[in-house]
């Protein structure tokens, strides 16, 4: 069975657990590190799925936006070790609205 390579980018506390299940982790602590890793992974077609913590994604908004326009790799925001900043859920909400044409997740009331 083919399993695409998966990468996780974020602070060390957030990504370390993923290593135990065979996911390639990229611990970063500075915005420049996040940007460099994203540039590298965007060029490398090895990784089909990239999880990035919301905090790391906030440090590299332009690169994240560019990757999200592409079919692969699939870039998904996840909460970091300090909890959710709400960006990941907002991204999912926008994608569902785009696909379905309506807000079926939260409706009029919001979260």
Secondary structure, 3 states (H helix, E strand, C coil): CCCCEEEEEECHHHHHHHHCCCCEEEECCCHHHHHHHHHHHHHCCCEEEEEEEHHHHHHCHHHHHHHHCCCCCEEEEECECCECCCHHHHHHHHHHHHHHCCCCCCCCCCC
